Amino acid sequence: MNRELKRVSIVVLAMFLALFGSTTIIQMFQADTLNADGRNTRTLYDSYRTERGPILLSDGTAIASSVASDDEYKYQRVYANGPLYAPVTGYFSPTQGSSGLELATNEYLSGTSNSQFLDSINRLISGQAPKGAAVEVTLDPVVQQAAFDALGDQEGAIVAIEPKTGKILASVSSPGYDPNVLASHDNAAVLDAYRTLDDDDRQPLLNKGVDGDLDPPGSTFKLVTAAAAFASGDYTPESEFPNPSTYTLPGTSTVIRNSEGGSCGGGATVSIATAVELSCNIPLAELGVELGYEKIRDMAQSFGFNMDVNITGTGLNPMPMQPSTFPNALSDDQTAMAAFGQYTVRASALQMAMVSAGIANGGIVCNPQLVNRVVNPDLSVLKEFEPAQLSQPISSSVAKEITDIMVQGVQSGAATNARIDGVDVAGKTGTAQNGSDDPYTLWFTGFAPADDPKVAVAVVVEDGGGLGQDGYGNLVAAPIAKKVLEAVLNK
């Protein structure tokens, strides 16, 4: 073989190897990612030629399913009680792509995941129509409905978690939308509906419990600061701090006050326990300065702040979570504000539910879980998800100390509107400031029963609950949380 022919052969071989390698990478390693990409219109149209698998509650009830259609598409997506479950299911639209579980678990629902390849071949050989797998979620329909009804027309979100497993029992966001409108095969109507939803400043397409522009957690964050203090070994619930009626932030002329005005319960000094129970800002600001931002930041991070938390913990992320944030570097005046959930601290409802769930679970934070399992059309289990530990930010003894403070806060402190007859409820309210003239953000987070927790919940109500700066957490958020807790306890 002459030299020129050898060169040509080498080039052809190199091209073949490059083509073979790239094809192998795409087919073996990138197929799932490409199939899950909402911009992949080919996958979208292929999915309409397949009977898309349902999204199921654990009792087998379908909250999203496919029905035969007599138009250019073979199937249309239908959502049972669409607005109730929209924050979780998302939508599957012929023109607008998909979101929520429809997007995140598309490869299973459409039957195109690598793990479903052999099943697809078998169905092809046997002449059966292609069909996707079912995705079973952790939501409890009773708790979901109670949360939906309790939040009503308020802008905000609710997340309820089973503390011992991390399973999400309810996820509600308001204002919401009906995914059936976006699943229609009337493309002009879908486009018009989508534009209306997308242009709405209240962001109805977002699941506000986990995504979007997060809110300052306000006094609910005092649980994290208290945890950092007790875990350090330098403080106990009885540790005392000066109890002035005003406090000038270190190095500034800025003055802060307690929400009720005056000192915290009277007296020259006040304990950390009383300060958290009554939700006083000044003692927590003083504590924050003594602790330093590093200890508070580290504790916040151990609860999940500044983390990309995967909502299953096993690779599949069915509901992307916007990370809650605590700053990485603060001056003393900024630390004082951050210690009671202000400055640039931001949190989602899911994050604050995780804080309560971790305290309820003896200091262990479980990875939040939304999907129980994926089931093939022949009812065989394709993939199953088990509860997993995310972290252990505090010891069981510290968790007990904080629980006792939270119980007292509900019994006679700043969270009394969450009281349930015959049940010890552990809770903490928050009334977060957003600017000198802006409405407050109203919070509640807690769990029940305190001695054997069945559910942890977080409620966030935006826009002051319609009351501007006259609303506060115990007035608006605590009664909402009470209804969710009762829904679990009364089952």
N, C-alpha and C positions, 0 to 999 in steps of 0.2 A: 504494500500500500504506500503510495507516494505521500510526501509531506503535506500537500494541500488537502488531500482526502482525509488524512488523519486529523487535521485541524477542523475540517467540516464535521467529522464524526464526533470530535470532542465537544464542539459547540452544540450539535444536535442532542448529544447525551446530556449536556449541562441543562439545556432547555427542557428536556424531558424530565430530568430530576427536579428542576425547579417547579414545573407544572404539577408533577406528582406530589411534591412536598406541600405546595400551597393547597392543592385539592384535599390532601389528607388532613391538613390543619383545619381547613374549613369544615370538612365533613365530620371529623372526629372530635375537635376541640371547640369550634366556634358555632356549631350548628344551633345549640340551645340558645346562645346569646343572640344570634341573628333572628331566630324564630321569635324570641321574646321582645324584640325591638318593635315598638309601636309604629315606627316609620316604615316598616317592611310591609308594603301594601300587598305584595305577592302572597305573603303568609296570611294576611288578613283575608284575601279573597279565597285562598285555599281553605281557610277555616270555615267559610260559609258553605263550602261544598261538603263539609263534614258535619255530622251531628255533634255539635259541641257538647262536652260533658257538663253536667250540672254543678252548681255550687250548693252544697247541702248543709243544713244544720245537723247536729249530732243525732237528732231523732229521725233523720232521713228526709225531712221536709226540704224541698227545693226552693231556694230563694233566687236562683237564676237557672234557667233551662232554655232549651232550643225547641222550637216547634216548626213543623213543615210549613213552607210558604209556597205560593203558586206564582211567584214572580221570578226574575232572573237569578235570585238567590234561592238556594234550596231550603235554607232555614233562617228563622228570625229569632233573635234573643229576646226572652221575656223575663221580667223581674216581678216576682210575687211580692206585693207590698214594697214596691221599689224605693220610695223615699226612706223607709225605715232602715234598710240595709245598704243604701247607696254608698255611705262612707267606706264600707268594706268591700262590697262587690265591685264598685266602680261601674263602668259601662263598656259595652262592646258595640261599636258603631261602624257602619259601612263607609262613612265619610270622615269621621273624627278619630278613628283608631280606637284605643282602649285605655282604661285606667284601672286602678285598684287591683283586686284579685284577678280580674279579667286580663289585665296586662301581665301581672307578676307571675301568674300560673298558666299563662297562655299555652306553653308547650305541653302541659298535661291536658288541659281542657280541649285542645285541638288535636291531641293524639300524635304530636310531632316530636316529643322528647326522645332522646337516644334510648332511654329505658323502655320505650313503647315500640321500638322498631320491630322486634320479633312479633309482637301482637298485631301490628299493622300488616306484616307479611302473611300471618296466619289468616287474618280476616280477608285479605285479598285472594288467597288461594281458595278459601272456602266460599268465596262469593258473597260474604257479608258486607253490608254497607259500613264504611269507615265511621268510627265513633270515638270521641275523646273520653278521657277518664273523669271521674267525679272528684271534686275537691271538698273535703268535709272540714268545716270551720268549728272553732271552739265556742262561738257565741251561744248564749242561753237566750231563747226567744222571750221568756218571761222578763228577764232582766233588761234585755234590749228594748222591749216595748215600754217598760217602766221608765227607763232612762229617756227614751224618745218623748214620752208624754210629759215627764217632769221638766225637761228642758223647754219644751213647747216652742214658742216664738222667740225666745231669748237667743241672742247671738253668742255662740260659744261651743263648748264640747263637754262630753262626759266619757270617761273611760273607767270600767270596772274590771278588776283582776282577781283571780283566785290566788291568794298569797302563797300557798304551799306548792303550786305548780307553775304560776306565771300565765295561766290560760286567761285570755281576754274574754270576759263574759259579756261585755257590752262596749260598743264604740259608737257614739252618736255625735253628730256635728250639725250645727244650725247656723245660718239657714242652709237647707239642703236642696235636693233636686230629685226629679223622677228619671232614672236611667232609661225607662221605657221610651221616653221622648227622643233620646239620642240613639236608641236601637231601631227606630223606625226605618223602613226602606224608602220612605219619602225623603229623598236627599235634600231637597230644597227646604223642607220643614225642619229637618235635622240641623242644617246649617244655620237657619234662622234662630232655632232654639239654643244652639251652642253659642252663637254670638251674644245672645241676650245674657246667658249665664256667665260667659267669659268676661263680659263688660261690667258685670255687677261688682261694685266696690266691696261688697260683703263676702265675695269669693265663695259662692255656694258649691263650686266644683271641688274645693279642697276639703280634706278631712282635717278639721281644725284640731282634733285631738292629738295628731301626730305631725302635722305638716303646716307649712305657711309661715307667716310672720308670728313668731312666738311672743308670749306675754311675760311681763315681769311677774314672778310668783308671789311677790309681796310677803306677808307674814307666814305663809305656809313654808317658806324657806327657813324659818327659824328652827324647824325640826332638824335641818341639816347642820346649822350652826351649833345647836345644842348637842347633836351627836358628835361633832368634832371636839367640843369642849369635854364631854364626858369620856370620850375615847382617849383623850390625851392623858388622862389620869391626874390632871391638875385641878379638875373641877368636879363638883357633884351637883345634883339638883339644888342642894341647900347653899351653894356658894353665893355670897352676897356681893352686890354692887351698889355704888352710890345711886341715890334715887331722886335726882333733881326733876323739876317740871320742864326744863328746857336743857338742851345740850348743844354746844357749839362744836361743830366738826373740827378735828385737829387741823391746825394750820390754815383755817379759813374763818370767815365771818358768818358762815351758813349755820343757821339754828334749826334743829329738828325738835319735834314734839311727839309725845305719845298720841295715839289716835283719839283718845278720850280727853286729852288735855290734862294738865296737872301731872303729879307724880304717879308712879305705878302702884296703886293700892294704898298709898299713904306710907309714912314711915321714912326714916332717914336712909335706910338701905332696903334692897329688895333681892330676893333669891332668883336664880335662873328659872326655877320651876314656876314661881309666881309670875315672872315676866312672860314666860311662854303661855301659861294658862290664860293670862289677861291680855296677851298679845301686845305687850309694851315695846316700843321701838328703842327707847333710850338705853335700857340695860343691855339689850342685844347689840346695840352699836358699841357700847363700852366693852362688852365681851369680845366682839369682833376685833377691835383694836388690840386688845391684850393677846388674843389668839394669833393674830396675823393672817393675812390672806392665804398663805400657803396651806395651812392646816384646814381652813374652810374649803379651799379649792380641792385639796386632795380628797376630802370627805365627799364633796359634791361629785367628783369624778368616780369615786367608788360606788356611788349610787347610780351612775350612768350619764352624768353631765359630761359634755365635751367628747362623747363617744358616738360612733356610728353603730347603734344597736341594731342587730339583725333580729327581726321579729319572727323567730323560730329557733335561731341559734344553730341551725344545721345547714346553712347554705342557701336555702330558699327564703327570700325576703318578700313576703306577700303584701306588706304595707310599709313602704319606706318611711323611716322616722327621722324627721328633722332634728339634728342634735340640739339638746338643751345646752345652754352655755353659761359658764362662769369664767370671768376674766383670768388671764394668766399672770398679770402683774397689776398691783393696786397700791396706791398710796394709803396712808392711814385714814384719811377722810373718805376715800372711796371704799375702803374695806368696811368702815362703819356702816355705810349705806348698803353695801352688798350683804352684810350679815343679816339684814332683815328683808332680803329679797328685792332690793331696789338697785340703783345705779344701772349697770348693763347686764345684770343677771336676767336670763330668759329661760322659760320652761314650757314644755307641753303638758297637756293633761295626762298623757301616758307617763311622762317622766315623774310627775308628782304622785301618780298612783303607784309607781314603782317604789318611791320613797316610803310611802305608807305601807305597801306590801312587804318591803324589806324589814321594817320595824315590826310588823305583825308576825313575820315569819322568823322571829328570833334573831334578826340581824342578817339573814340570808336573802339576797335579792335574786329571784329567779328570772331567767330570760323570758321576756314576754312572748307568748305563743298564740298565734291566731289560727293555724291549721293543725287539725288532728292527724289527718292522713289523706292520701290520694288513693282512690280505688278504681281498678280497671272495670270495663263494662261487664266482665265475667265475675265481678265481685271479689276478685283476688286483690290483696293489698299491694299496691305498687310502691308506696313510700309511706312510712309512719314516723311521726315526730314525737319525741319523748320530752318531758320536762327537763330543763337543764339549769344549772346554777350559773348566774352571771358573775356574782361577787359576794363577798361577806364584809361589808364596810364596818360593822359594829359587832360586838359580842352580844350574847343573849342577855347578859346582865344590863348592858347599856340599853338594849332594846326594851327591856322591862322598865327601866327608869323613864324612858321617853313615853312608853305606853301609859304609865301611871299619870304622867303630866297631861297627856292628851285626853285621858278619861276625865280628869279633873276639869279640863278645859270645856268639855261638853256638859259636865254636870253643873258647874257653877262659874265657868269662865267666859271666854269670848265666843264659844261655839255652841251655846245652849239650844239653838234651834235645830240641832241634829239629835236631840235626845229621843230615845225610843223607850217606852215603858217596859220595864222588866229586863232591859238589855244594857250592858255597859258598852257604850260607843266611845271609841277613841277618835278624836278629831282635832283639826286645826283649821281655822279660817284665815283668809288673807284679803286685804283691800289694798291693791297696788296702784300707785300713782303713775300716770303717764305724761304728765305735764301740768303746768300751773292751772290751765283752764280745761283740760281734757277729762272726759269721764273716767272713773276708776275701772280697773279690772277686778272682778270679784271671784274669790276662790273658796273652796273647801276641799280638804283631803283627809281621809281617815279610814277606819275599818271597824268591823263588828263581827261577832261579839269580841270584846277585848281579850277575853281569856281563852277563846278558841276561834280565831278569825276565819270566817268563811269567805269574806269579800273585802277588798280594799278599793276605794273609789276616789276619783278626783273630778271635781267640777270646776270649770272656768266659764265665767259669764263676762262677756265683753260689753263695751259701750255703757258701763255703769248699770247694766240691767234696766236701761231706760230711765234711770234716776239721776244720771249725770254724776255729780260728786256727792249726792245724798245717799247713794247706795253703799252698802258694805257687805262683807262676806257672810256674816251671820244672818243678815236680813234676807239675802237673795240666794246665795249658793248653798248654805247649810240645809234649808228645807228641801231643796232639789236632791241633794245627796241623801237625805233621810229617806226619801221615797225609793231610791235605788237600793239602799241597804235593806229596807223593809221587804223589797221584792225578793231578795235572796233569803232573808231570814224566815219569810212566811211560806216558802216552798215546802 
